[in-house]
Amino acid sequence: MALAAGALAGLSATPARADSGISCQEYLVPVTVPTPGTSMAGQLCVPAGGASVVMVLVPGATYNSAYWDFSYDPSVYNFRLAMNDAGYATMTVDRLGTGRSSKPPSATVTAED
């Protein structure tokens, strides 16, 4: 799967939300493979003071971004929130076929793309 250069630059985002000063924006990033119009969903969260490092959090197998942003007892089980509280920006993504990302026919999505 190929992302266009500077894919996040200039994309419109949904309104930010805040958890203890953390600013989050959701993105739909166009990808060139497997078919035109395909996009991956992601959420960029930045701590209140900003950050110089962005952790890209990609869930495995058939999980979606909720794997990193678990809502049950967030102070204990939410990795994304813990990393934001530690001063890291995070980008959680939904792989193709999961969450808010496009769901192209499975025959068009291969390991080589």
C-alpha positions in Angstrom: 0.0 0.0 0.0 1.4 3.4 -0.9 0.7 6.7 0.8 1.0 9.9 -1.2 3.9 12.0 -0.1 2.8 14.4 2.6 -0.5 12.6 2.9 -1.5 14.2 6.2 -0.6 17.8 5.1 -3.6 19.8 4.3 -6.2 17.2 4.9 -9.4 18.3 6.5 -10.0 16.8 9.9 -12.9 16.3 12.2 -13.1 18.7 15.2 -10.5 18.0 17.8 -11.5 16.5 21.1 -9.6 16.7 24.3 -8.7 14.2 27.1 -6.7 16.1 29.7 -5.3 18.6 27.2 -4.7 16.1 24.4 -5.8 17.3 21.0 -7.0 14.6 18.6 -7.9 14.8 14.9 -9.3 12.1 12.6 -8.1 11.7 9.1 -8.9 9.8 6.0 -5.7 9.2 4.1 -6.0 8.3 0.4 -4.0 5.2 -0.7 -3.1 4.4 -4.3 -3.5 0.6 -4.0 -5.7 -1.5 -4.3 -8.3 0.6 -6.1 -8.9 4.3 -6.6 -11.0 5.9 -3.9 -9.5 3.6 -1.2 -8.5 5.3 2.1 -7.2 4.5 5.5 -8.6 6.1 8.6 -6.4 7.4 11.3 -6.4 9.6 14.4 -3.5 11.9 15.3 -3.4 12.8 19.1 -0.9 15.4 20.3 -0.3 16.2 24.0 -1.0 19.8 25.2 2.6 20.9 25.0 3.2 19.4 21.5 5.6 16.5 20.8 8.7 15.9 18.7 8.0 12.1 18.2 4.9 10.5 16.7 4.2 6.9 17.5 2.4 5.1 14.6 0.2 2.5 16.2 -1.0 -0.2 13.8 -3.1 -3.1 15.2 -2.4 -6.6 14.1 -4.6 -9.1 12.3 -8.3 -8.1 12.2 -8.2 -5.6 15.0 -8.9 -1.9 14.5 -7.6 1.2 16.2 -9.7 0.6 19.3 -7.0 -1.9 20.2 -4.8 1.1 21.2 -7.6 3.4 22.4 -9.5 1.0 24.6 -12.4 2.8 26.4 -12.8 0.4 29.4 -11.0 2.0 32.4 -8.7 4.2 30.2 -6.4 5.1 33.1 -5.4 1.4 33.2 -6.0 -0.1 29.7 -5.6 2.7 27.2 -2.1 2.6 25.6 -2.7 5.7 23.3 -3.7 7.8 26.3 -0.7 6.6 28.3 1.7 7.5 25.5 0.0 11.0 25.1 0.3 11.5 28.9 4.0 10.6 28.6 4.5 13.3 26.0 4.4 11.3 22.8 2.1 12.1 19.9 0.3 9.1 18.5 -1.3 8.1 15.2 -3.7 5.2 15.5 -4.7 3.6 12.2 -7.4 1.3 11.0 -5.9 -1.2 8.5 -7.8 -1.6 5.2 -10.9 -3.7 5.8 -11.3 -2.6 9.5 -12.8 0.2 11.4 -13.4 3.5 9.5 -11.0 2.5 6.6 -12.2 1.4 3.2 -13.2 -2.2 2.8 -12.1 -3.2 -0.7 -12.7 -6.7 -2.0 -10.3 -9.1 -0.3 -9.0 -10.4 -3.7 -7.6 -6.9 -4.4 -5.6 -6.7 -1.1 -2.4 -8.7 -1.1 0.8 -8.7 0.9 2.8 -7.3 -2.0 0.7 -4.1 -2.1 
